[in-house]
Amino acid sequence: VRFRADRSHRRELPLPPLEYRQWVGPLDDERYDNPNGSLVYPDFAPERYESVFDFGCGCGRVARQLILQTPRPRRYVGIDVHPQLIAWCQENLAPAVEGFEFHHHDVADKLVNAGEEKPKVRPFPVADQSVTLFESLSIFTHIVESQLAFYLGEAARVLREDGEMNASFLLFEKPDFPVLGARRNALYIDESYAPAAVYYDRGWLAQTLADVGLAVTRVAQHPEVHGYQWRFVLARAGVDTTEIG
Protein backbone atom coordinates (compact mmCIF):
# COMPACT_ATOMS: atom_id res chain seq x y z
CA VAL A 1 0.00 0.00 0.00
CA ARG A 2 1.34 3.44 -0.92
CA PHE A 3 0.02 6.61 0.67
CA ARG A 4 -0.50 9.91 -1.10
CA ALA A 5 0.42 13.17 0.58
CA ASP A 6 -3.04 14.72 0.64
CA ARG A 7 -5.68 15.31 3.29
CA SER A 8 -7.70 12.22 2.44
CA HIS A 9 -4.72 9.94 3.09
CA ARG A 10 -2.67 11.67 5.74
CA ARG A 11 -4.49 9.88 8.59
CA GLU A 12 -3.30 6.57 7.17
CA LEU A 13 0.32 7.60 7.68
CA PRO A 14 1.22 6.32 11.15
CA LEU A 15 2.66 8.47 13.89
CA PRO A 16 5.70 7.16 15.76
CA PRO A 17 4.91 5.76 19.22
CA LEU A 18 5.50 7.97 22.22
CA GLU A 19 8.43 5.87 23.44
CA TYR A 20 10.29 6.67 20.19
CA ARG A 21 9.37 10.36 20.18
CA GLN A 22 10.97 10.71 23.59
CA TRP A 23 14.35 10.08 21.98
CA VAL A 24 14.01 13.06 19.61
CA GLY A 25 12.33 15.66 21.85
CA PRO A 26 8.92 16.83 20.57
CA LEU A 27 6.02 14.69 21.76
CA ASP A 28 2.88 16.40 20.40
CA ASP A 29 1.24 14.91 17.30
CA GLU A 30 1.24 18.37 15.70
CA ARG A 31 5.05 18.40 15.59
CA TYR A 32 4.96 15.35 13.31
CA ASP A 33 2.07 16.46 11.10
CA ASN A 34 1.67 18.74 8.09
CA PRO A 35 -2.07 18.95 7.45
CA ASN A 36 -1.87 21.79 4.92
CA GLY A 37 1.05 20.42 2.93
CA SER A 38 3.07 23.57 3.60
CA LEU A 39 6.84 23.85 3.34
CA VAL A 40 8.40 22.34 6.44
CA TYR A 41 10.90 25.23 6.53
CA PRO A 42 9.27 28.25 4.84
CA ASP A 43 12.58 30.11 4.57
CA PHE A 44 13.83 27.62 1.96
CA ALA A 45 12.58 27.87 -1.62
CA PRO A 46 10.38 25.00 -2.91
CA GLU A 47 13.06 23.84 -5.35
CA ARG A 48 15.45 23.34 -2.43
CA TYR A 49 13.39 20.28 -1.39
CA GLU A 50 14.23 18.28 -4.51
CA SER A 51 16.75 16.02 -2.75
CA VAL A 52 16.81 16.04 1.06
CA PHE A 53 19.39 14.43 3.33
CA ASP A 54 18.33 14.21 6.99
CA PHE A 55 21.31 13.73 9.32
CA GLY A 56 19.84 12.36 12.55
CA CYS A 57 16.30 11.68 11.31
CA GLY A 58 15.23 10.00 14.56
CA CYS A 59 11.79 8.42 14.32
CA GLY A 60 10.89 10.39 11.19
CA ARG A 61 9.45 13.66 12.47
CA VAL A 62 10.70 15.73 9.54
CA ALA A 63 10.35 12.83 7.10
CA ARG A 64 6.66 12.45 7.92
CA GLN A 65 6.09 16.18 7.42
CA LEU A 66 7.92 16.04 4.10
CA ILE A 67 5.82 13.12 2.88
CA LEU A 68 2.79 15.34 3.44
CA GLN A 69 4.41 18.43 1.93
CA THR A 70 3.57 19.93 -1.47
CA PRO A 71 5.86 19.68 -3.34
CA ARG A 72 7.16 16.48 -1.84
CA PRO A 73 10.91 15.76 -2.20
CA ARG A 74 11.84 13.66 -5.21
CA ARG A 75 14.37 11.92 -2.97
CA TYR A 76 14.81 11.77 0.78
CA VAL A 77 17.52 9.91 2.71
CA GLY A 78 17.41 9.81 6.49
CA ILE A 79 20.07 8.32 8.76
CA ASP A 80 20.26 7.86 12.52
CA VAL A 81 22.46 6.07 15.04
CA HIS A 82 19.43 4.60 16.87
CA PRO A 83 18.62 1.25 15.18
CA GLN A 84 15.11 0.90 16.57
CA LEU A 85 14.04 4.31 15.33
CA ILE A 86 15.37 3.56 11.86
CA ALA A 87 13.62 0.18 11.84
CA TRP A 88 10.31 1.89 12.63
CA CYS A 89 10.81 4.40 9.80
CA GLN A 90 11.73 1.65 7.35
CA GLU A 91 8.59 -0.28 8.23
CA ASN A 92 6.11 2.57 8.53
CA LEU A 93 7.29 5.53 6.44
CA ALA A 94 9.48 4.20 3.62
CA PRO A 95 6.60 2.17 2.07
CA ALA A 96 4.38 5.26 1.99
CA VAL A 97 5.95 6.92 -1.02
CA GLU A 98 8.68 6.29 -3.57
CA GLY A 99 12.01 7.97 -3.10
CA PHE A 100 12.11 7.92 0.72
CA GLU A 101 14.71 5.72 2.40
CA PHE A 102 16.19 5.32 5.86
CA HIS A 103 19.58 3.91 6.90
CA HIS A 104 21.06 2.95 10.23
CA HIS A 105 24.21 5.03 10.79
CA ASP A 106 26.15 2.29 12.53
CA VAL A 107 28.70 4.23 14.58
CA ALA A 108 29.57 3.86 18.23
CA ASP A 109 27.21 5.44 20.74
CA LYS A 110 27.26 3.95 24.20
CA LEU A 111 23.69 5.04 24.89
CA VAL A 112 21.82 3.65 21.86
CA ASN A 113 24.34 1.79 19.67
CA ALA A 114 27.10 0.40 21.87
CA GLY A 115 29.99 -1.65 20.58
CA GLU A 116 33.74 -1.22 20.95
CA GLU A 117 34.26 -2.51 17.43
CA LYS A 118 32.08 0.19 15.88
CA PRO A 119 33.77 3.18 14.19
CA LYS A 120 33.43 6.71 15.57
CA VAL A 121 32.48 8.16 12.19
CA ARG A 122 31.10 6.80 8.94
CA PRO A 123 30.58 8.40 5.49
CA PHE A 124 27.08 9.39 4.45
CA PRO A 125 25.33 6.92 2.10
CA VAL A 126 24.74 9.46 -0.70
CA ALA A 127 26.74 10.55 -3.72
CA ASP A 128 28.87 13.66 -4.10
CA GLN A 129 26.94 16.87 -4.85
CA SER A 130 23.57 15.12 -4.79
CA VAL A 131 21.75 16.95 -1.96
CA THR A 132 19.81 20.19 -2.35
CA LEU A 133 18.75 20.45 1.32
CA PHE A 134 20.84 19.06 4.15
CA GLU A 135 18.79 18.88 7.35
CA SER A 136 20.75 18.82 10.62
CA LEU A 137 18.87 20.68 13.33
CA SER A 138 19.88 19.65 16.87
CA ILE A 139 22.49 17.25 15.48
CA PHE A 140 25.83 19.04 15.56
CA THR A 141 24.91 19.96 19.12
CA HIS A 142 25.51 16.26 19.87
CA ILE A 143 28.67 15.70 17.80
CA VAL A 144 31.91 15.75 19.78
CA GLU A 145 34.97 17.73 18.68
CA SER A 146 36.89 14.75 17.29
CA GLN A 147 33.98 13.99 14.92
CA LEU A 148 32.86 17.44 13.86
CA ALA A 149 35.32 18.23 11.05
CA PHE A 150 34.66 14.83 9.46
CA TYR A 151 30.89 15.29 9.37
CA LEU A 152 31.08 18.89 8.21
CA GLY A 153 33.36 17.65 5.45
CA GLU A 154 30.81 15.01 4.53
CA ALA A 155 28.14 17.70 4.38
CA ALA A 156 30.29 19.74 2.01
CA ARG A 157 30.87 16.64 -0.13
CA VAL A 158 27.22 15.77 -0.62
CA LEU A 159 25.84 19.29 -1.08
CA ARG A 160 25.05 20.29 -4.63
CA GLU A 161 26.44 23.59 -5.91
CA ASP A 162 23.07 25.25 -5.29
CA GLY A 163 22.36 23.21 -2.13
CA GLU A 164 21.78 24.61 1.32
CA MET A 165 22.26 23.24 4.80
CA ASN A 166 19.86 23.77 7.71
CA ALA A 167 22.01 23.42 10.83
CA SER A 168 22.07 24.45 14.48
CA PHE A 169 24.94 24.87 16.92
CA LEU A 170 25.53 25.71 20.56
CA LEU A 171 28.22 28.40 20.75
CA PHE A 172 30.48 29.95 23.33
CA GLU A 173 33.28 32.53 23.28
CA LYS A 174 36.62 30.85 23.96
CA PRO A 175 38.33 34.02 25.25
CA ASP A 176 35.95 33.79 28.23
CA PHE A 177 37.61 30.48 29.17
CA PRO A 178 41.37 31.18 29.34
CA VAL A 179 42.19 27.68 30.61
CA LEU A 180 41.22 26.23 27.23
CA GLY A 181 44.28 25.73 25.08
CA ALA A 182 44.54 25.72 21.31
CA ARG A 183 43.50 22.07 21.10
CA ARG A 184 40.37 22.43 23.22
CA ASN A 185 37.46 24.07 21.45
CA ALA A 186 34.36 22.42 22.89
CA LEU A 187 32.50 22.37 26.19
CA TYR A 188 30.47 19.40 27.44
CA ILE A 189 27.70 19.26 30.03
CA ASP A 190 27.80 15.58 31.00
CA GLU A 191 31.01 13.80 31.97
CA SER A 192 29.44 10.36 31.52
CA TYR A 193 27.96 11.03 28.07
CA ALA A 194 29.72 13.77 26.12
CA PRO A 195 27.21 13.92 23.21
CA ALA A 196 24.43 15.02 25.59
CA ALA A 197 25.16 18.61 24.50
CA VAL A 198 28.26 20.12 22.94
CA TYR A 199 29.15 23.83 22.80
CA TYR A 200 31.69 25.01 20.21
CA ASP A 201 33.89 28.06 20.21
CA ARG A 202 32.46 30.47 17.67
CA GLY A 203 35.80 31.34 16.08
CA TRP A 204 36.97 27.74 15.87
CA LEU A 205 33.70 26.67 14.24
CA ALA A 206 34.01 29.43 11.63
CA GLN A 207 37.53 28.27 10.77
CA THR A 208 36.50 24.60 10.66
CA LEU A 209 33.67 25.42 8.27
CA ALA A 210 36.08 27.30 6.04
CA ASP A 211 38.56 24.42 6.13
CA VAL A 212 35.99 21.95 4.76
CA GLY A 213 34.57 24.35 2.16
CA LEU A 214 31.38 25.52 3.87
CA ALA A 215 30.19 28.99 4.73
CA VAL A 216 27.28 30.52 6.66
CA THR A 217 25.01 32.41 4.28
CA ARG A 218 22.54 33.68 6.87
CA VAL A 219 21.53 33.45 10.50
CA ALA A 220 18.09 31.88 10.28
CA GLN A 221 17.27 32.04 13.98
CA HIS A 222 18.89 33.54 17.06
CA PRO A 223 18.74 31.61 20.34
CA GLU A 224 15.34 31.72 22.02
CA VAL A 225 17.15 32.16 25.32
CA HIS A 226 20.77 33.07 25.99
CA GLY A 227 23.05 30.08 25.53
CA TYR A 228 20.64 28.04 23.41
CA GLN A 229 20.92 27.00 19.75
CA TRP A 230 21.71 29.21 16.80
CA ARG A 231 20.17 28.11 13.48
CA PHE A 232 22.35 28.80 10.45
CA VAL A 233 21.89 28.29 6.74
CA LEU A 234 25.15 27.11 5.19
CA ALA A 235 26.27 26.46 1.63
CA ARG A 236 29.37 25.48 -0.27
CA ALA A 237 32.08 28.14 -0.06
CA GLY A 238 32.01 30.73 -2.80
CA VAL A 239 28.52 32.14 -2.22
CA ASP A 240 27.68 35.29 -0.27
CA THR A 241 28.48 34.71 3.38
CA THR A 242 27.85 36.22 6.79
CA GLU A 243 29.59 36.03 10.13
CA ILE A 244 28.51 33.36 12.61
CA GLY A 245 26.25 35.06 15.13
Disulfide bonds with the S-S distance in Angstrom:
none
